[in-house]
């Protein structure tokens, strides 16, 4: 799982392909990340989200 730069949840299809499960996660795919604090300083910077998605997240 990861988030996009516009703070939406993204779930890798590899969960289903490799582990034959993921139903609990897929219901969150595309949803806004609601639990972030209202302060801008508490939200992740786009550059860090982009780095994570390019270097860690496996779609």
CHARMM-style PDB file with segment names, atoms N, HN, CA, C and O in Angstrom:
ATOM      1  N   UNK     1       0.846  -1.176   0.000  1.00  0.00      PROA
ATOM      2  CA  UNK     1       0.000   0.000   0.000  1.00  0.00      PROA
ATOM      3  C   UNK     1       0.882   1.227   0.000  1.00  0.00      PROA
ATOM      4  O   UNK     1       2.010   1.211   0.493  1.00  0.00      PROA
ATOM      5  N   UNK     2       0.337   2.297  -0.569  1.00  0.00      PROA
ATOM      6  HN  UNK     2      -0.579   2.309  -0.969  1.00  0.00      PROA
ATOM      7  CA  UNK     2       1.008   3.585  -0.564  1.00  0.00      PROA
ATOM      8  C   UNK     2      -0.059   4.663  -0.649  1.00  0.00      PROA
ATOM      9  O   UNK     2      -1.258   4.385  -0.623  1.00  0.00      PROA
ATOM     10  N   UNK     3       0.405   5.892  -0.750  1.00  0.00      PROA
ATOM     11  HN  UNK     3       1.379   6.119  -0.772  1.00  0.00      PROA
ATOM     12  CA  UNK     3      -0.503   6.995  -1.038  1.00  0.00      PROA
ATOM     13  C   UNK     3       0.019   7.705  -2.272  1.00  0.00      PROA
ATOM     14  O   UNK     3       1.204   7.627  -2.595  1.00  0.00      PROA
ATOM     15  N   UNK     4      -0.866   8.389  -2.948  1.00  0.00      PROA
ATOM     16  HN  UNK     4      -1.829   8.453  -2.686  1.00  0.00      PROA
ATOM     17  CA  UNK     4      -0.482   9.166  -4.116  1.00  0.00      PROA
ATOM     18  C   UNK     4      -0.149  10.587  -3.670  1.00  0.00      PROA
ATOM     19  O   UNK     4      -0.379  10.955  -2.518  1.00  0.00      PROA
ATOM     20  N   UNK     5       0.392  11.377  -4.586  1.00  0.00      PROA
ATOM     21  HN  UNK     5       0.580  11.078  -5.522  1.00  0.00      PROA
ATOM     22  CA  UNK     5       0.747  12.752  -4.237  1.00  0.00      PROA
ATOM     23  C   UNK     5      -0.480  13.592  -3.915  1.00  0.00      PROA
ATOM     24  O   UNK     5      -0.363  14.626  -3.258  1.00  0.00      PROA
ATOM     25  N   UNK     6      -1.657  13.164  -4.369  1.00  0.00      PROA
ATOM     26  HN  UNK     6      -1.752  12.323  -4.903  1.00  0.00      PROA
ATOM     27  CA  UNK     6      -2.885  13.882  -3.996  1.00  0.00      PROA
ATOM     28  C   UNK     6      -3.567  13.223  -2.793  1.00  0.00      PROA
ATOM     29  O   UNK     6      -4.754  13.431  -2.542  1.00  0.00      PROA
ATOM     30  N   UNK     7      -2.782  12.417  -2.053  1.00  0.00      PROA
ATOM     31  HN  UNK     7      -1.818  12.247  -2.258  1.00  0.00      PROA
ATOM     32  CA  UNK     7      -3.175  11.824  -0.771  1.00  0.00      PROA
ATOM     33  C   UNK     7      -4.364  10.872  -0.858  1.00  0.00      PROA
ATOM     34  O   UNK     7      -5.283  10.912  -0.040  1.00  0.00      PROA
ATOM     35  N   UNK     8      -4.316  10.017  -1.873  1.00  0.00      PROA
ATOM     36  HN  UNK     8      -3.569   9.984  -2.537  1.00  0.00      PROA
ATOM     37  CA  UNK     8      -5.296   8.944  -2.007  1.00  0.00      PROA
ATOM     38  C   UNK     8      -4.585   7.612  -1.767  1.00  0.00      PROA
ATOM     39  O   UNK     8      -3.392   7.471  -2.040  1.00  0.00      PROA
ATOM     40  N   UNK     9      -5.327   6.655  -1.261  1.00  0.00      PROA
ATOM     41  HN  UNK     9      -6.295   6.769  -1.040  1.00  0.00      PROA
ATOM     42  CA  UNK     9      -4.771   5.333  -0.980  1.00  0.00      PROA
ATOM     43  C   UNK     9      -4.616   4.561  -2.290  1.00  0.00      PROA
ATOM     44  O   UNK     9      -5.512   4.565  -3.134  1.00  0.00      PROA
ATOM     45  N   UNK    10      -3.470   3.902  -2.446  1.00  0.00      PROA
ATOM     46  HN  UNK    10      -2.743   3.899  -1.760  1.00  0.00      PROA
ATOM     47  CA  UNK    10      -3.245   3.045  -3.609  1.00  0.00      PROA
ATOM     48  C   UNK    10      -2.781   1.677  -3.108  1.00  0.00      PROA
ATOM     49  O   UNK    10      -1.840   1.570  -2.322  1.00  0.00      PROA
ATOM     50  N   UNK    11      -3.454   0.654  -3.576  1.00  0.00      PROA
ATOM     51  HN  UNK    11      -4.219   0.741  -4.214  1.00  0.00      PROA
ATOM     52  CA  UNK    11      -3.147  -0.711  -3.155  1.00  0.00      PROA
ATOM     53  C   UNK    11      -2.572  -1.467  -4.348  1.00  0.00      PROA
ATOM     54  O   UNK    11      -3.126  -1.430  -5.447  1.00  0.00      PROA
ATOM     55  N   UNK    12      -1.479  -2.137  -4.123  1.00  0.00      PROA
ATOM     56  HN  UNK    12      -1.029  -2.167  -3.231  1.00  0.00      PROA
ATOM     57  CA  UNK    12      -0.823  -2.889  -5.184  1.00  0.00      PROA
ATOM     58  C   UNK    12      -1.636  -4.116  -5.567  1.00  0.00      PROA
ATOM     59  O   UNK    12      -2.174  -4.813  -4.707  1.00  0.00      PROA
ATOM     60  N   UNK    13      -1.720  -4.371  -6.870  1.00  0.00      PROA
ATOM     61  HN  UNK    13      -1.284  -3.805  -7.569  1.00  0.00      PROA
ATOM     62  CA  UNK    13      -2.398  -5.588  -7.330  1.00  0.00      PROA
ATOM     63  C   UNK    13      -1.575  -6.826  -7.005  1.00  0.00      PROA
ATOM     64  O   UNK    13      -2.077  -7.947  -7.081  1.00  0.00      PROA
ATOM     65  N   UNK    14      -0.313  -6.625  -6.645  1.00  0.00      PROA
ATOM     66  HN  UNK    14       0.095  -5.714  -6.583  1.00  0.00      PROA
ATOM     67  CA  UNK    14       0.547  -7.756  -6.287  1.00  0.00      PROA
ATOM     68  C   UNK    14       0.069  -8.461  -5.025  1.00  0.00      PROA
ATOM     69  O   UNK    14       0.373  -9.637  -4.827  1.00  0.00      PROA
ATOM     70  N   UNK    15      -0.669  -7.766  -4.172  1.00  0.00      PROA
ATOM     71  HN  UNK    15      -0.916  -6.810  -4.333  1.00  0.00      PROA
ATOM     72  CA  UNK    15      -1.191  -8.420  -2.966  1.00  0.00      PROA
ATOM     73  C   UNK    15      -2.044  -9.620  -3.371  1.00  0.00      PROA
ATOM     74  O   UNK    15      -1.904 -10.711  -2.820  1.00  0.00      PROA
ATOM     75  N   UNK    16      -2.922  -9.401  -4.335  1.00  0.00      PROA
ATOM     76  HN  UNK    16      -3.036  -8.514  -4.783  1.00  0.00      PROA
ATOM     77  CA  UNK    16      -3.789 -10.492  -4.788  1.00  0.00      PROA
ATOM     78  C   UNK    16      -2.992 -11.529  -5.571  1.00  0.00      PROA
ATOM     79  O   UNK    16      -3.158 -12.731  -5.367  1.00  0.00      PROA
ATOM     80  N   UNK    17      -2.124 -11.059  -6.468  1.00  0.00      PROA
ATOM     81  HN  UNK    17      -1.989 -10.082  -6.634  1.00  0.00      PROA
ATOM     82  CA  UNK    17      -1.371 -11.975  -7.320  1.00  0.00      PROA
ATOM     83  C   UNK    17      -0.411 -12.856  -6.529  1.00  0.00      PROA
ATOM     84  O   UNK    17      -0.296 -14.050  -6.805  1.00  0.00      PROA
ATOM     85  N   UNK    18       0.276 -12.281  -5.553  1.00  0.00      PROA
ATOM     86  HN  UNK    18       0.184 -11.311  -5.329  1.00  0.00      PROA
ATOM     87  CA  UNK    18       1.308 -13.026  -4.837  1.00  0.00      PROA
ATOM     88  C   UNK    18       0.808 -13.712  -3.569  1.00  0.00      PROA
ATOM     89  O   UNK    18       1.332 -14.752  -3.169  1.00  0.00      PROA
ATOM     90  N   UNK    19      -0.201 -13.129  -2.946  1.00  0.00      PROA
ATOM     91  HN  UNK    19      -0.627 -12.285  -3.271  1.00  0.00      PROA
ATOM     92  CA  UNK    19      -0.642 -13.666  -1.659  1.00  0.00      PROA
ATOM     93  C   UNK    19      -2.079 -14.178  -1.679  1.00  0.00      PROA
ATOM     94  O   UNK    19      -2.566 -14.723  -0.688  1.00  0.00      PROA
ATOM     95  N   UNK    20      -2.757 -13.998  -2.822  1.00  0.00      PROA
ATOM     96  HN  UNK    20      -2.361 -13.556  -3.626  1.00  0.00      PROA
ATOM     97  CA  UNK    20      -4.136 -14.448  -3.006  1.00  0.00      PROA
ATOM     98  C   UNK    20      -5.076 -13.929  -1.923  1.00  0.00      PROA
ATOM     99  O   UNK    20      -5.967 -14.637  -1.455  1.00  0.00      PROA
ATOM    100  N   UNK    21      -4.856 -12.692  -1.543  1.00  0.00      PROA
ATOM    101  HN  UNK    21      -4.132 -12.116  -1.924  1.00  0.00      PROA
ATOM    102  CA  UNK    21      -5.775 -12.042  -0.610  1.00  0.00      PROA
ATOM    103  C   UNK    21      -5.732 -10.536  -0.850  1.00  0.00      PROA
ATOM    104  O   UNK    21      -5.246 -10.097  -1.892  1.00  0.00      PROA
ATOM    105  N   UNK    22      -6.213  -9.764   0.060  1.00  0.00      PROA
ATOM    106  HN  UNK    22      -6.608 -10.121   0.906  1.00  0.00      PROA
ATOM    107  CA  UNK    22      -6.171  -8.323  -0.079  1.00  0.00      PROA
ATOM    108  C   UNK    22      -7.525  -7.654  -0.082  1.00  0.00      PROA
ATOM    109  O   UNK    22      -7.611  -6.433  -0.209  1.00  0.00      PROA
ATOM    110  N   UNK    23      -8.586  -8.433   0.056  1.00  0.00      PROA
ATOM    111  HN  UNK    23      -8.516  -9.425   0.159  1.00  0.00      PROA
ATOM    112  CA  UNK    23      -9.925  -7.846   0.032  1.00  0.00      PROA
ATOM    113  C   UNK    23     -10.068  -6.727   1.053  1.00  0.00      PROA
ATOM    114  O   UNK    23     -10.733  -5.723   0.801  1.00  0.00      PROA
ATOM    115  N   UNK    24      -9.435  -6.910   2.213  1.00  0.00      PROA
ATOM    116  HN  UNK    24      -8.894  -7.726   2.418  1.00  0.00      PROA
ATOM    117  CA  UNK    24      -9.531  -5.896   3.267  1.00  0.00      PROA
ATOM    118  C   UNK    24      -8.914  -4.580   2.819  1.00  0.00      PROA
ATOM    119  O   UNK    24      -9.343  -3.509   3.249  1.00  0.00      PROA
ATOM    120  N   UNK    25      -7.908  -4.659   1.956  1.00  0.00      PROA
ATOM    121  HN  UNK    25      -7.559  -5.529   1.607  1.00  0.00      PROA
ATOM    122  CA  UNK    25      -7.192  -3.469   1.518  1.00  0.00      PROA
ATOM    123  C   UNK    25      -7.845  -2.797   0.316  1.00  0.00      PROA
ATOM    124  O   UNK    25      -7.888  -1.569   0.237  1.00  0.00      PROA
ATOM    125  N   UNK    26      -8.351  -3.592  -0.615  1.00  0.00      PROA
ATOM    126  HN  UNK    26      -8.316  -4.589  -0.550  1.00  0.00      PROA
ATOM    127  CA  UNK    26      -8.865  -3.030  -1.864  1.00  0.00      PROA
ATOM    128  C   UNK    26     -10.070  -2.122  -1.671  1.00  0.00      PROA
ATOM    129  O   UNK    26     -10.347  -1.276  -2.521  1.00  0.00      PROA
ATOM    130  N   UNK    27     -10.775  -2.281  -0.590  1.00  0.00      PROA
ATOM    131  HN  UNK    27     -10.550  -2.969   0.100  1.00  0.00      PROA
ATOM    132  CA  UNK    27     -11.920  -1.389  -0.361  1.00  0.00      PROA
ATOM    133  C   UNK    27     -11.464   0.042  -0.084  1.00  0.00      PROA
ATOM    134  O   UNK    27     -12.263   0.973  -0.186  1.00  0.00      PROA
ATOM    135  N   UNK    28     -10.190   0.228   0.266  1.00  0.00      PROA
ATOM    136  HN  UNK    28      -9.541  -0.528   0.349  1.00  0.00      PROA
ATOM    137  CA  UNK    28      -9.655   1.565   0.518  1.00  0.00      PROA
ATOM    138  C   UNK    28      -9.025   2.199  -0.723  1.00  0.00      PROA
ATOM    139  O   UNK    28      -8.760   3.401  -0.733  1.00  0.00      PROA
ATOM    140  N   UNK    29      -8.785   1.405  -1.767  1.00  0.00      PROA
ATOM    141  HN  UNK    29      -9.001   0.429  -1.758  1.00  0.00      PROA
ATOM    142  CA  UNK    29      -8.105   1.897  -2.969  1.00  0.00      PROA
ATOM    143  C   UNK    29      -8.851   3.088  -3.578  1.00  0.00      PROA
ATOM    144  O   UNK    29     -10.052   3.014  -3.839  1.00  0.00      PROA
ATOM    145  N   UNK    30      -8.135   4.165  -3.795  1.00  0.00      PROA
ATOM    146  HN  UNK    30      -7.159   4.225  -3.583  1.00  0.00      PROA
ATOM    147  CA  UNK    30      -8.712   5.365  -4.398  1.00  0.00      PROA
ATOM    148  C   UNK    30      -9.353   6.322  -3.414  1.00  0.00      PROA
ATOM    149  O   UNK    30      -9.710   7.441  -3.783  1.00  0.00      PROA
ATOM    150  N   UNK    31      -9.503   5.901  -2.168  1.00  0.00      PROA
ATOM    151  HN  UNK    31      -9.212   4.993  -1.869  1.00  0.00      PROA
ATOM    152  CA  UNK    31     -10.113   6.770  -1.154  1.00  0.00      PROA
ATOM    153  C   UNK    31      -9.132   7.829  -0.678  1.00  0.00      PROA
ATOM    154  O   UNK    31      -7.917   7.636  -0.715  1.00  0.00      PROA
ATOM    155  N   UNK    32      -9.679   8.947  -0.233  1.00  0.00      PROA
ATOM    156  HN  UNK    32     -10.666   9.104  -0.203  1.00  0.00      PROA
ATOM    157  CA  UNK    32      -8.858   9.986   0.372  1.00  0.00      PROA
ATOM    158  C   UNK    32      -8.304   9.496   1.696  1.00  0.00      PROA
ATOM    159  O   UNK    32      -8.937   8.707   2.398  1.00  0.00      PROA
ATOM    160  N   UNK    33      -7.128   9.967   2.022  1.00  0.00      PROA
ATOM    161  HN  UNK    33      -6.614  10.608   1.452  1.00  0.00      PROA
ATOM    162  CA  UNK    33      -6.518   9.660   3.309  1.00  0.00      PROA
ATOM    163  C   UNK    33      -7.069  10.655   4.312  1.00  0.00      PROA
ATOM    164  O   UNK    33      -6.618  11.799   4.359  1.00  0.00      PROA
ATOM    165  N   UNK    34      -8.031  10.241   5.110  1.00  0.00      PROA
ATOM    166  HN  UNK    34      -8.397   9.311   5.072  1.00  0.00      PROA
ATOM    167  CA  UNK    34      -8.773  11.144   5.983  1.00  0.00      PROA
ATOM    168  C   UNK    34      -8.067  11.482   7.284  1.00  0.00      PROA
ATOM    169  O   UNK    34      -8.303  12.554   7.841  1.00  0.00      PROA
ATOM    170  N   UNK    35      -7.230  10.624   7.775  1.00  0.00      PROA
ATOM    171  HN  UNK    35      -7.039   9.753   7.322  1.00  0.00      PROA
ATOM    172  CA  UNK    35      -6.693  10.795   9.113  1.00  0.00      PROA
ATOM    173  C   UNK    35      -5.488  11.710   9.203  1.00  0.00      PROA
ATOM    174  O   UNK    35      -4.813  11.735  10.232  1.00  0.00      PROA
ATOM    175  N   UNK    36      -5.207  12.449   8.172  1.00  0.00      PROA
ATOM    176  HN  UNK    36      -5.756  12.429   7.336  1.00  0.00      PROA
ATOM    177  CA  UNK    36      -4.100  13.390   8.241  1.00  0.00      PROA
ATOM    178  C   UNK    36      -4.506  14.616   9.030  1.00  0.00      PROA
ATOM    179  O   UNK    36      -5.653  15.060   8.987  1.00  0.00      PROA
ATOM    180  N   UNK    37      -3.563  15.137   9.731  1.00  0.00      PROA
ATOM    181  HN  UNK    37      -2.631  14.776   9.766  1.00  0.00      PROA
ATOM    182  CA  UNK    37      -3.833  16.354  10.497  1.00  0.00      PROA
ATOM    183  C   UNK    37      -4.138  17.505   9.546  1.00  0.00      PROA
ATOM    184  O   UNK    37      -3.743  17.479   8.381  1.00  0.00      PROA
ATOM    185  N   UNK    38      -4.826  18.493  10.039  1.00  0.00      PROA
ATOM    186  HN  UNK    38      -5.147  18.514  10.986  1.00  0.00      PROA
ATOM    187  CA  UNK    38      -5.198  19.639   9.219  1.00  0.00      PROA
ATOM    188  C   UNK    38      -4.025  20.561   8.930  1.00  0.00      PROA
ATOM    189  O   UNK    38      -4.069  21.336   7.974  1.00  0.00      PROA
ATOM    190  N   UNK    39      -2.993  20.489   9.729  1.00  0.00      PROA
ATOM    191  HN  UNK    39      -2.957  19.860  10.506  1.00  0.00      PROA
ATOM    192  CA  UNK    39      -1.850  21.372   9.534  1.00  0.00      PROA
ATOM    193  C   UNK    39      -1.003  20.877   8.369  1.00  0.00      PROA
ATOM    194  O   UNK    39      -0.697  19.689   8.271  1.00  0.00      PROA
ATOM    195  N   UNK    40      -0.633  21.790   7.497  1.00  0.00      PROA
ATOM    196  HN  UNK    40      -0.882  22.755   7.577  1.00  0.00      PROA
ATOM    197  CA  UNK    40       0.179  21.442   6.338  1.00  0.00      PROA
ATOM    198  C   UNK    40       1.496  20.801   6.760  1.00  0.00      PROA
ATOM    199  O   UNK    40       1.991  19.899   6.084  1.00  0.00      PROA
ATOM    200  N   UNK    41       2.056  21.252   7.851  1.00  0.00      PROA
ATOM    201  HN  UNK    41       1.655  21.985   8.400  1.00  0.00      PROA
ATOM    202  CA  UNK    41       3.351  20.725   8.306  1.00  0.00      PROA
ATOM    203  C   UNK    41       3.273  19.248   8.674  1.00  0.00      PROA
ATOM    204  O   UNK    41       4.297  18.565   8.674  1.00  0.00      PROA
ATOM    205  N   UNK    42       2.103  18.746   8.983  1.00  0.00      PROA
ATOM    206  HN  UNK    42       1.271  19.301   8.983  1.00  0.00      PROA
ATOM    207  CA  UNK    42       1.935  17.346   9.370  1.00  0.00      PROA
ATOM    208  C   UNK    42       1.686  16.415   8.188  1.00  0.00      PROA
ATOM    209  O   UNK    42       1.637  15.198   8.364  1.00  0.00      PROA
ATOM    210  N   UNK    43       1.531  16.960   7.003  1.00  0.00      PROA
ATOM    211  HN  UNK    43       1.570  17.949   6.860  1.00  0.00      PROA
ATOM    212  CA  UNK    43       1.275  16.143   5.817  1.00  0.00      PROA
ATOM    213  C   UNK    43       2.600  15.811   5.125  1.00  0.00      PROA
ATOM    214  O   UNK    43       3.533  16.612   5.174  1.00  0.00      PROA
ATOM    215  N   UNK    44       2.694  14.659   4.491  1.00  0.00      PROA
ATOM    216  HN  UNK    44       1.936  14.008   4.452  1.00  0.00      PROA
ATOM    217  CA  UNK    44       3.947  14.296   3.814  1.00  0.00      PROA
ATOM    218  C   UNK    44       4.193  15.187   2.602  1.00  0.00      PROA
ATOM    219  O   UNK    44       3.266  15.547   1.877  1.00  0.00      PROA
ATOM    220  N   UNK    45       5.449  15.531   2.401  1.00  0.00      PROA
ATOM    221  HN  UNK    45       6.202  15.238   2.991  1.00  0.00      PROA
ATOM    222  CA  UNK    45       5.807  16.318   1.222  1.00  0.00      PROA
ATOM    223  C   UNK    45       5.711  15.436  -0.018  1.00  0.00      PROA
ATOM    224  O   UNK    45       6.042  14.251   0.017  1.00  0.00      PROA
ATOM    225  N   UNK    46       5.256  16.032  -1.102  1.00  0.00      PROA
ATOM    226  HN  UNK    46       4.987  16.995  -1.130  1.00  0.00      PROA
ATOM    227  CA  UNK    46       5.081  15.285  -2.354  1.00  0.00      PROA
ATOM    228  C   UNK    46       6.361  14.602  -2.796  1.00  0.00      PROA
ATOM    229  O   UNK    46       6.311  13.491  -3.323  1.00  0.00      PROA
ATOM    230  N   UNK    47       7.505  15.239  -2.595  1.00  0.00      PROA
ATOM    231  HN  UNK    47       7.545  16.142  -2.167  1.00  0.00      PROA
ATOM    232  CA  UNK    47       8.769  14.646  -3.054  1.00  0.00      PROA
ATOM    233  C   UNK    47       9.070  13.339  -2.322  1.00  0.00      PROA
ATOM    234  O   UNK    47       9.657  12.425  -2.900  1.00  0.00      PROA
ATOM    235  N   UNK    48       8.669  13.248  -1.052  1.00  0.00      PROA
ATOM    236  HN  UNK    48       8.191  13.991  -0.582  1.00  0.00      PROA
ATOM    237  CA  UNK    48       8.894  12.014  -0.309  1.00  0.00      PROA
ATOM    238  C   UNK    48       7.912  10.923  -0.738  1.00  0.00      PROA
ATOM    239  O   UNK    48       8.269   9.748  -0.817  1.00  0.00      PROA
ATOM    240  N   UNK    49       6.696  11.321  -1.009  1.00  0.00      PROA
ATOM    241  HN  UNK    49       6.406  12.276  -0.945  1.00  0.00      PROA
ATOM    242  CA  UNK    49       5.698  10.361  -1.505  1.00  0.00      PROA
ATOM    243  C   UNK    49       6.141   9.833  -2.868  1.00  0.00      PROA
ATOM    244  O   UNK    49       6.070   8.631  -3.124  1.00  0.00      PROA
ATOM    245  N   UNK    50       6.600  10.732  -3.739  1.00  0.00      PROA
ATOM    246  HN  UNK    50       6.658  11.709  -3.531  1.00  0.00      PROA
ATOM    247  CA  UNK    50       7.075  10.318  -5.059  1.00  0.00      PROA
ATOM    248  C   UNK    50       8.259   9.363  -4.942  1.00  0.00      PROA
ATOM    249  O   UNK    50       8.313   8.353  -5.644  1.00  0.00      PROA
ATOM    250  N   UNK    51       9.210   9.676  -4.058  1.00  0.00      PROA
ATOM    251  HN  UNK    51       9.166  10.497  -3.488  1.00  0.00      PROA
ATOM    252  CA  UNK    51      10.375   8.810  -3.868  1.00  0.00      PROA
ATOM    253  C   UNK    51       9.924   7.422  -3.417  1.00  0.00      PROA
ATOM    254  O   UNK    51      10.381   6.410  -3.949  1.00  0.00      PROA
ATOM    255  N   UNK    52       9.034   7.382  -2.444  1.00  0.00      PROA
ATOM    256  HN  UNK    52       8.662   8.204  -2.012  1.00  0.00      PROA
ATOM    257  CA  UNK    52       8.543   6.092  -1.945  1.00  0.00      PROA
ATOM    258  C   UNK    52       7.879   5.299  -3.063  1.00  0.00      PROA
ATOM    259  O   UNK    52       8.114   4.098  -3.203  1.00  0.00      PROA
ATOM    260  N   UNK    53       7.054   5.968  -3.855  1.00  0.00      PROA
ATOM    261  HN  UNK    53       6.863   6.943  -3.741  1.00  0.00      PROA
ATOM    262  CA  UNK    53       6.337   5.271  -4.920  1.00  0.00      PROA
ATOM    263  C   UNK    53       7.278   4.770  -6.011  1.00  0.00      PROA
ATOM    264  O   UNK    53       7.011   3.738  -6.628  1.00  0.00      PROA
ATOM    265  N   UNK    54       8.366   5.480  -6.256  1.00  0.00      PROA
ATOM    266  HN  UNK    54       8.583   6.318  -5.755  1.00  0.00      PROA
ATOM    267  CA  UNK    54       9.324   5.071  -7.284  1.00  0.00      PROA
ATOM    268  C   UNK    54      10.317   4.023  -6.788  1.00  0.00      PROA
ATOM    269  O   UNK    54      10.785   3.200  -7.575  1.00  0.00      PROA
ATOM    270  N   UNK    55      10.644   4.040  -5.504  1.00  0.00      PROA
ATOM    271  HN  UNK    55      10.264   4.708  -4.864  1.00  0.00      PROA
ATOM    272  CA  UNK    55      11.728   3.206  -4.998  1.00  0.00      PROA
ATOM    273  C   UNK    55      11.313   2.084  -4.054  1.00  0.00      PROA
ATOM    274  O   UNK    55      12.085   1.150  -3.835  1.00  0.00      PROA
ATOM    275  N   UNK    56      10.135   2.155  -3.504  1.00  0.00      PROA
ATOM    276  HN  UNK    56       9.507   2.914  -3.681  1.00  0.00      PROA
ATOM    277  CA  UNK    56       9.716   1.163  -2.517  1.00  0.00      PROA
ATOM    278  C   UNK    56       8.447   0.432  -2.947  1.00  0.00      PROA
ATOM    279  O   UNK    56       8.406  -0.798  -2.945  1.00  0.00      PROA
ATOM    280  N   UNK    57       7.422   1.178  -3.313  1.00  0.00      PROA
ATOM    281  HN  UNK    57       7.455   2.177  -3.315  1.00  0.00      PROA
ATOM    282  CA  UNK    57       6.123   0.602  -3.652  1.00  0.00      PROA
ATOM    283  C   UNK    57       6.224  -0.242  -4.910  1.00  0.00      PROA
ATOM    284  O   UNK    57       6.794   0.189  -5.912  1.00  0.00      PROA
ATOM    285  N   UNK    58       5.682  -1.422  -4.857  1.00  0.00      PROA
ATOM    286  HN  UNK    58       5.218  -1.773  -4.043  1.00  0.00      PROA
ATOM    287  CA  UNK    58       5.652  -2.330  -6.011  1.00  0.00      PROA
ATOM    288  C   UNK    58       4.206  -2.489  -6.465  1.00  0.00      PROA
ATOM    289  O   UNK    58       3.384  -3.095  -5.777  1.00  0.00      PROA
ATOM    290  N   UNK    59       3.912  -1.927  -7.644  1.00  0.00      PROA
ATOM    291  HN  UNK    59       4.580  -1.434  -8.203  1.00  0.00      PROA
ATOM    292  CA  UNK    59       2.531  -2.029  -8.116  1.00  0.00      PROA
ATOM    293  C   UNK    59       2.383  -3.288  -8.908  1.00  0.00      PROA
ATOM    294  OT1 UNK    59       1.296  -3.580  -9.406  1.00  0.00      PROA
TER     295      UNK     59
END
